[in-house]
Structure formats: structure tokens, C-alpha cells
């Protein structure tokens, strides 16, 4: 039997697959789904991983397979594309807004990241808007986030690092 | 080409073994934030090793995958530089090694983006984004330790004196490197030395750490001749796959 899913429908399904580490945004909003191809016998989804060591990668692949199968796909093929490398600039604006509401400051545009001692300007506190926040660690609970503290409302928060 | 496989094994094993060492800090770092940082860096390196060893397995074309290459080789078949297999030592030594190694990886990835091997170029493009963070993190710490208290300075200097001789191994010319470069596959490590020094020396100066003289000592991990520490590291790293071959979870 041929696949019942159209490409547009497949994208809709993928837009419902959450990132396992940050479940408020979907894999499409995260920008890791680069291409969807529908042929007679299979749906091919091309993914670009975020960090090399991101432990969520396998879970994401499993969730995508399950979601597409439940939507009627007969056969799902997943391919990894490394180049161009994933960048936080690919996070969709709606995704960035959801991150902010969840308490994670979305990444600033990457721009020029080549300078060794480059310190990005501190992000404003997502709760109270205080601009002068302090960085506690460049590495947070996951590889993609840094840990900050707001001296005004005294709350810690996370910042999605631009890469 | 055998040299091509060897070359990819070298950079894959560098990432694998350094990742293994850094992961030993998990639960033991001086502060929670640093625990997270070192574990995250270890994860990045392990991820790079997966990509590189998978690619090495394809080049070798004998059906070995990332797991077989990572967990089922014997000591003499590992091609990492000796520096990354040395014990962690204290925090200063761990940070200094991370700094020296991240600066090397950073130069390697930058040059390797132009590789004729598309897979290597893609892995380099991706890994460069990660090594920049590793370098920045270790640079910040190194300056703080070196230009810090009497105690932290003494420890950072002791680490530099102990580890500096091992960095010569990165850049001494050898037939594998030359063959890969001559075939235009990718860059020889030996040409990276001036760029690495340009990255490393100003930071060491800022950290107020005098650089030791170069000696005749040459470590030889990339030829499969390792220090006495390697066997213990492998015993721990390979335990699961050796005890339960093909185990999955």
C-alpha cells in the first residue's frame, strides 16, 4: 500500500513532536528537520543534529518514527545531514517565543563568534526583565544552555546559547 | 587508503579518550556548575568520537561500527595522542589539558572544513562550534587559576610543566600525516603548530605561566605506543562491552 501521508501532512505531524529535553518546542521549531521527502513507499526525514553529544538524538528519532507511523506512514526513513551544521539561527520565531514563556531566554543571533575571549552580552531576565544579569556557568542542564542568575528577582534562569 | 583510515582513527580516538577522562569528573568537580560543564564537554567529545569512528569504520570497510571500534580494540590499536589518556590530576591539570587540547582541535577543525573528504569536512564544521566553547571555557579558568592565588598559580604551573612536553606529539611530522596531506584528503597536523602557538601562548602569558623549554621527549600514543595509564582507562571504558558483548539499553 502506498503511503497515505502527503508532505504537508508529514510536516504537520512533525510540528507536534516535542523536543524531549525542552518539551515546549517541537522538533520543527527547533530547526532540526531540514527536509521531508515523500515517495511511493516511504517518507524520508532529514535531520541535522544540534550538538554532537546531545543525548536526546535517539529519543527524537524514535518519537519521529512513532508519530509518523501513527499518522499512517508505512515506512519511515531517517537520514542525518551534518552540513551545513545546525545553528540556533534556525530556531523558528514561534519557537523562540515559546522558550521565553517557558523561562529559557532564546538565543541571540550568532553573528561573529570567532573571537576567543568573546563574552556575549548578558541576556535580560525572562521573569522580571532586569538587564544586568550574571552568568553562573556557560554549561547548563543540557549542552545547549548556559546558566544565569538575576540579581534583581534573585531567580536563576537558563539561556539557550547561540551556536 | 590505509593512511586515511589511520588519520580518522587518530582524531576519533583523541575525542573518545579525552571524553572518557573528562567524564570521570562527573560528580566530583569543585562546583556544581563545573560538574555540568565538564560533563557537557565530555558529551560533545563522545559525540564527535561517534561520528569519526563511524566514518573510520566505513573507510576501513571491514564491517566494524562505532561500538566495535570504541570498545573492542586492544590497547596497541588506539591512535590517540598520549596527552589525552593521562590521569586527570587535580583541577588545574584537567583544565590545562582541556585548554591545550581544545586549542589544537579548534585549529584542526578550522583547517579540516576544507577537506576533500566531505564527511570529514562536515564533522569539522559541526565540531568547530563545540571546540570554541571548550576553548573559551578552559581559557577563562586557566587565566583565573594562573593569575590567581599563590596556590592556584603553583598548581597551574606544575600542570603546565608536566603536560607541555606531551604537546610536541601533536606536531612532529610522520608518514601517515604526510600521505593524507599529499593526497589532498586533509591537513597534516604538523602545519598547525604556528597557529596553535598563536592561540595558546598569549593566554599562557596572560595567566602568568612561563612556558617550559622544549625537550627531546616525544610521546607516541598516535602510533599505538601508550603510557602505562591507557590499559587502566580501557579496562574501565570497555568493561560493559567485554562482559556483555553487544549489550544494548
Interface residues (C-beta under 8 A of the other chain):
Chain A: X49 X51 X52 X53 X54 X55 X82 X83 X84 X85 X86 X87 X113 X114 X116 X117 X118 X136 X137 X138 X139 X140 X141 X142 X143 X147 X161 X163
Chain B: X19 X33 X34 X36 X37 X39 X40 X41 X42 X43 X44 X45 X46 X47 X48 X50 X51 X118 X119 X121 X122 X123 X125 X126 X127 X128 X129 X130 X132 X133 X135 X136 X137 X139 X140 X199 X203
